[in-house]
Amino acid sequence: MNKKIVPFWEEAYREYEAIAFSNEPNATITEFEKKINTQSKVLDAGCGEGQNSIYLAQKGHYVDAFDLSEYGIEKLKYRCELSNTQVNAFVADLTTYQFEQYYDMIVCFGALHFVNKNAWKRFIINAKEYTNIGGIHIIQIFTDAVPAPEDIAPFAVGLAKDEEIKELYTDWDVLQFKSYVFEDEHPNFPKHLHASNKIVARKMR
Ligand SMILES: C[S@@+](CC[C@H](N)C(=O)[O-])C[C@H]1O[C@@H](n2cnc3c(N)ncnc32)[C@H](O)[C@@H]1O
């Protein structure tokens, strides 16, 4: 029988002492969190084990966070308990996600390229609709400017073209856009490169 291949982070999500990506929130989130009011409504889509969600909740925001991974969500809940932090975390799929409320900030880090292009574009279009005027999106997606490394290649079905994400935000104020290549490393896998786009945009009207 074929063994189901699972992405490397699933292992780390199961280990409560391990860190899959980072213990620290992403620097772009810490930078732009300052631009939203306290007690804002925030969504972290594809939140993983939740370092960004927990940071945003500790800053006083109401945070909804979802991920496809049950283990990721269980670990996020465990980390919330440990730190006495309130995050509304639940399992959901980006490809079928139905918005039920409006948000002031939507963040999605490193998750969109794991669903096909039509699905991530549809998610962003819906997310834009369900963002309050003045609200901010912070989106990071891998691009095909370098090939996907072997460990994520089977899952990276929706790599963007460089700058493609920008096309979805022409009607918003783009506060920051970065296209970059960075070196990454995980346990049991050699150093490798990722090509990435990161966009921060504000809904103007
Ligand atoms: C590289 S991790 C990033 C996690 C987190 N955003 C962070 O910055 O640490 C990618 C995440 O996307 C999630 N993911 C992949 N496909 C998904 C889908 N269809 N719906 C929701 N989450 C998904 C994975 O389970 C994983 O937690």
The ligand as a Gaussian input file, in Angstrom:
#p B3LYP/6-31G(d) Opt

LIG

0 1
 C        4.284000      27.060000       5.361000
 S        2.930000      26.827000       6.453000
 C        2.682000      28.472000       7.071000
 C        1.921000      28.510000       8.367000
 C        1.758000      29.887000       9.003000
 N        0.986000      30.782000       8.165000
 C        3.097000      30.486000       9.338000
 O        3.389000      31.598000       8.856000
 O        3.852000      29.854000      10.079000
 C        1.592000      26.594000       5.331000
 C        0.286000      26.302000       6.026000
 O       -0.761000      26.287000       5.054000
 C       -1.679000      25.300000       5.463000
 N       -2.523000      24.920000       4.335000
 C       -2.171000      24.236000       3.225000
 N       -3.232000      24.046000       2.438000
 C       -4.284000      24.647000       3.051000
 C       -5.668000      24.784000       2.724000
 N       -6.178000      24.255000       1.613000
 N       -6.471000      25.429000       3.590000
 C       -5.971000      25.951000       4.742000
 N       -4.664000      25.853000       5.102000
 C       -3.838000      25.195000       4.265000
 C       -0.805000      24.176000       5.967000
 O       -1.507000      23.252000       6.760000
 C        0.259000      24.944000       6.718000
 O       -0.080000      25.105000       8.071000

